């Protein structure tokens, strides 16, 4: 007699399907990116020279109880660069010396951003969910994979719980291995274990989220990234293998974005080595010096 198949445990929270959703504030499209645009993005990636950043700096040393550390993964920014050691954009007070003018989006991303903005404006029609002047003018390019630690490879393809404090909707474009994003709340102080929603982000997918529920009342995290697809993305990064690339597009009010030389003296000193490293391969950053 054939045994019945064991029932699968039901996941906690709202689990989104693969098709575009009608959950207010969340939109997922597994097939957003076409083959030609994907190929253009991969070709453009090969020209990049991402940075390994340190979390703190001489003028902004680690807070008590914390240690200097390198970020888990190499990164690149477009539109404006939020260097980790300057601390990230955090209104209302953390807006000065946070956002340094950076290179514009390449044509393929600029085209896709216009489509993302069109969808966001259909979802969010008025403040505070869609701030006045909102548009996706900054992009964090995260390289997910494994780093070489001595003689062994260590998986660093994850992101802990955090909130994006830039105002308005956020758009996330994924390439490569699928990743599990979770929106979580706290059941008790310091513990964020109640899953409000989760979604596997496929290769070429778009995840759009906004509104108080998903921006303010929940944290989000990348819980894990698969290893099954055999993806290996450019550029060549010493001591790192990239199996997923994520583009996170956000809005920073233009008044908070300043040229490198408009930073305070301390902030300039903190990030000048990074800017000089970028200037070796970027005409834009060379002009900023």
C-alpha positions as CSV (number, residue, x, y, z in Angstrom):
1,X,0.0,0.0,0.0
2,X,1.3,3.4,-1.0
3,X,2.0,5.8,1.9
4,X,0.4,9.2,1.5
5,X,2.9,12.0,0.8
6,X,3.8,14.0,3.8
7,X,2.1,17.4,3.9
8,X,4.2,20.4,3.5
9,X,4.4,22.8,6.5
10,X,2.5,26.0,5.8
11,X,4.8,29.1,5.7
12,X,4.0,31.9,8.1
13,X,2.8,35.2,6.8
14,X,1.6,36.3,3.4
15,X,3.3,34.3,0.7
16,X,3.2,36.0,-2.7
17,X,2.8,34.1,-5.9
18,X,4.9,34.4,-9.1
19,X,2.5,36.7,-10.9
20,X,2.0,40.4,-10.4
21,X,0.0,40.9,-7.2
22,X,-2.9,43.0,-6.0
23,X,-1.7,43.1,-2.4
24,X,-1.8,46.8,-1.6
25,X,1.7,48.2,-1.4
26,X,3.4,45.1,-2.9
27,X,4.0,44.3,-6.5
28,X,5.9,41.4,-7.9
29,X,6.6,40.6,-11.6
30,X,8.7,37.5,-12.2
31,X,9.2,38.2,-15.9
32,X,9.9,41.9,-15.8
33,X,13.3,41.8,-17.5
34,X,13.5,40.7,-21.2
35,X,16.5,38.8,-22.6
36,X,17.9,41.7,-24.6
37,X,17.8,44.1,-21.7
38,X,19.3,41.4,-19.4
39,X,22.2,40.9,-21.9
40,X,22.8,44.7,-22.0
41,X,22.9,44.9,-18.2
42,X,25.4,42.0,-17.9
43,X,27.6,43.6,-20.6
44,X,27.5,46.9,-18.6
45,X,28.4,45.1,-15.4
46,X,31.6,43.8,-16.9
47,X,32.8,47.4,-17.1
48,X,32.3,48.2,-13.4
49,X,34.8,48.3,-10.6
50,X,32.9,47.8,-7.4
51,X,34.2,48.9,-4.0
52,X,34.7,47.0,-0.8
53,X,33.7,49.6,1.8
54,X,34.5,49.8,5.5
55,X,31.6,50.6,7.8
56,X,33.3,53.3,9.8
57,X,36.1,55.8,9.4
58,X,38.6,58.0,11.2
59,X,36.2,60.8,11.7
60,X,33.2,58.5,12.4
61,X,34.8,55.7,14.5
62,X,32.7,52.6,15.6
63,X,30.2,53.3,18.4
64,X,30.9,51.8,21.7
65,X,30.5,48.0,21.6
66,X,31.1,47.8,17.8
67,X,34.2,47.1,15.8
68,X,35.4,48.3,12.4
69,X,34.3,45.9,9.7
70,X,34.2,45.5,6.0
71,X,30.8,45.2,4.3
72,X,29.7,41.7,3.4
73,X,29.8,42.4,-0.3
74,X,31.2,44.7,-2.9
75,X,28.9,47.5,-4.0
76,X,28.4,50.2,-6.6
77,X,26.0,53.2,-6.6
78,X,24.4,55.2,-9.4
79,X,22.7,58.6,-9.1
80,X,24.3,59.2,-5.7
81,X,26.7,57.3,-3.6
82,X,25.8,56.7,0.1
83,X,29.2,55.7,1.5
84,X,28.8,53.4,4.5
85,X,31.2,55.4,6.6
86,X,29.1,58.6,6.1
87,X,26.1,56.7,7.5
88,X,23.1,56.1,5.3
89,X,20.4,58.6,4.4
90,X,18.0,58.8,7.4
91,X,15.5,61.6,7.6
92,X,14.8,63.9,9.4
93,X,18.2,64.5,10.9
94,X,20.6,62.2,9.0
95,X,20.5,64.0,5.6
96,X,23.7,66.1,5.6
97,X,26.9,64.6,4.3
98,X,25.1,61.4,3.3
99,X,24.5,61.5,-0.5
100,X,27.4,62.2,-2.9
101,X,26.6,62.9,-6.6
102,X,27.5,59.8,-8.7
103,X,27.3,58.6,-12.3
104,X,23.9,58.6,-14.1
105,X,22.1,55.4,-15.0
106,X,23.2,53.7,-18.2
107,X,20.6,53.8,-20.9
108,X,19.2,50.3,-20.3
109,X,18.6,51.0,-16.6
110,X,17.2,54.4,-17.4
111,X,14.6,52.8,-19.7
112,X,13.6,50.2,-17.1
113,X,13.4,52.8,-14.4
114,X,10.8,54.7,-16.4
115,X,8.7,51.5,-16.5
116,X,9.1,51.0,-12.8
117,X,8.0,54.6,-12.0
118,X,5.0,54.1,-14.2
119,X,3.9,51.1,-12.2
120,X,4.6,52.8,-8.9
121,X,2.5,55.8,-9.9
122,X,-0.4,53.5,-10.7
123,X,-0.1,52.0,-7.2
124,X,0.6,55.1,-5.1
125,X,-1.3,58.2,-6.1
126,X,-0.7,60.8,-3.4
127,X,1.5,61.8,-0.4
128,X,2.8,60.5,1.9
129,X,3.0,57.2,0.0
130,X,4.2,59.0,-3.2
131,X,6.1,62.2,-2.2
132,X,6.0,65.3,-4.3
133,X,8.8,65.1,-6.9
134,X,9.3,61.4,-6.4
135,X,11.3,59.5,-8.9
136,X,13.9,56.7,-8.7
137,X,17.1,58.7,-8.8
138,X,19.5,56.5,-6.8
139,X,20.5,52.9,-7.2
140,X,22.5,50.5,-5.0
141,X,24.1,47.7,-6.9
142,X,24.7,44.8,-4.6
143,X,26.9,41.8,-5.6
144,X,25.8,38.7,-3.7
145,X,28.0,35.6,-3.5
146,X,31.0,34.1,-1.8
147,X,34.2,35.7,-0.6
148,X,37.6,34.1,-0.2
149,X,38.7,33.9,3.4
150,X,42.2,32.4,3.5
151,X,41.8,29.2,1.6
152,X,38.1,28.7,1.9
153,X,35.1,30.3,0.3
154,X,32.5,31.8,2.7
155,X,29.0,32.5,1.6
156,X,28.0,36.1,2.3
157,X,24.8,36.3,0.2
158,X,22.4,37.7,2.7
159,X,21.2,41.0,4.2
160,X,20.0,41.5,7.7
161,X,16.8,43.2,8.8
162,X,16.7,46.9,7.9
163,X,14.4,49.7,6.6
164,X,14.9,51.9,3.6
165,X,14.5,55.4,4.9
166,X,14.5,57.2,1.5
167,X,10.9,58.5,1.0
168,X,8.4,56.8,-1.3
169,X,8.3,53.4,-3.1
170,X,11.3,51.2,-3.6
171,X,12.0,49.1,-6.7
172,X,14.3,46.0,-6.7
173,X,15.5,44.3,-9.9
174,X,17.1,40.9,-9.5
175,X,19.6,39.0,-11.7
176,X,20.9,35.5,-11.1
177,X,20.1,33.0,-8.4
178,X,16.7,33.4,-6.8
179,X,16.6,35.0,-3.3
180,X,14.1,34.9,-0.5
181,X,13.0,38.4,0.7
182,X,11.0,38.6,3.9
183,X,9.1,41.5,5.5
184,X,9.2,41.0,9.2
185,X,7.9,42.5,12.4
186,X,8.9,42.2,16.1
187,X,7.2,39.9,18.5
188,X,9.3,41.2,21.3
189,X,12.1,43.9,21.6
190,X,15.2,43.0,19.6
191,X,13.6,40.0,17.9
192,X,12.2,40.2,14.4
193,X,10.7,36.9,13.7
194,X,7.1,37.5,12.6
195,X,7.0,37.2,8.9
196,X,4.4,39.5,7.4
197,X,5.2,38.6,3.8
198,X,7.9,36.7,1.8
199,X,8.7,36.2,-1.8
200,X,11.3,34.3,-3.8
201,X,12.9,36.8,-6.2
202,X,13.6,35.2,-9.6
203,X,16.1,36.0,-12.2
204,X,14.9,39.0,-14.1
205,X,12.1,39.8,-11.6
206,X,10.9,43.1,-10.2
207,X,9.8,43.7,-6.6
208,X,8.1,47.0,-5.9
209,X,7.0,48.0,-2.4
210,X,5.9,51.1,-0.6
211,X,3.4,52.6,1.8
212,X,3.6,52.7,5.6
213,X,2.9,49.0,6.0
214,X,6.0,47.9,4.0
215,X,8.3,50.9,4.5
216,X,7.7,51.9,8.1
217,X,5.9,49.1,10.0
218,X,8.1,46.2,8.8
219,X,11.7,45.5,8.3
220,X,12.9,43.5,5.3
221,X,15.8,41.1,4.8
222,X,17.3,38.8,2.2
223,X,17.2,35.5,4.2
224,X,19.1,33.4,1.7
225,X,20.2,33.1,-1.9
226,X,20.1,29.8,-3.9
227,X,23.2,28.1,-5.3
228,X,21.4,25.9,-7.9
229,X,21.6,27.9,-11.1
230,X,25.3,28.0,-11.6
231,X,25.3,31.8,-12.2
232,X,28.7,33.6,-12.2
233,X,28.4,37.3,-13.0
234,X,31.0,39.9,-14.1
235,X,32.9,41.9,-13.2
236,X,35.9,39.9,-12.0
237,X,36.3,40.8,-8.4
238,X,39.4,39.7,-6.6
239,X,38.5,37.1,-3.9
240,X,34.8,37.2,-4.7
241,X,32.4,35.1,-6.8
242,X,29.1,36.8,-7.7
243,X,26.0,34.6,-8.2
244,X,23.3,37.3,-7.8
245,X,23.2,41.0,-8.6
246,X,20.5,43.2,-7.2
247,X,19.6,46.8,-8.2
248,X,17.7,48.7,-5.5
249,X,16.2,51.9,-6.8
250,X,15.1,54.6,-4.3
251,X,14.4,58.4,-4.2
252,X,16.6,60.9,-2.5
253,X,15.3,64.5,-2.6
254,X,17.7,66.3,-4.9
255,X,18.5,69.0,-2.3
256,X,20.3,66.4,-0.2
257,X,22.6,65.2,-3.1
258,X,25.9,67.2,-3.2
259,X,29.1,67.0,-5.2
260,X,32.1,65.5,-3.5
261,X,33.7,68.8,-3.0
262,X,30.6,70.2,-1.3
263,X,30.9,67.7,1.6
264,X,32.2,69.0,4.9
265,X,36.0,68.7,5.4
266,X,35.7,65.7,7.6
267,X,33.3,63.9,5.2
268,X,35.6,64.6,2.3
269,X,38.6,63.2,4.2
270,X,36.6,60.1,5.1
271,X,35.7,59.2,1.5
272,X,38.4,60.7,-0.6
273,X,40.3,57.4,-0.9
274,X,37.1,55.8,-2.3
275,X,36.5,58.6,-4.7
276,X,40.1,58.4,-6.0
277,X,39.7,54.6,-6.5
278,X,36.5,55.3,-8.4
279,X,38.2,58.0,-10.5
280,X,40.7,55.5,-11.8
281,X,37.9,54.0,-14.0
282,X,35.2,56.7,-14.0
283,X,35.4,60.0,-15.9
284,X,32.6,61.3,-13.7
285,X,34.4,60.7,-10.4
286,X,37.7,62.0,-12.0
287,X,35.9,65.2,-12.7
288,X,34.8,65.4,-9.0
289,X,38.4,65.7,-7.9
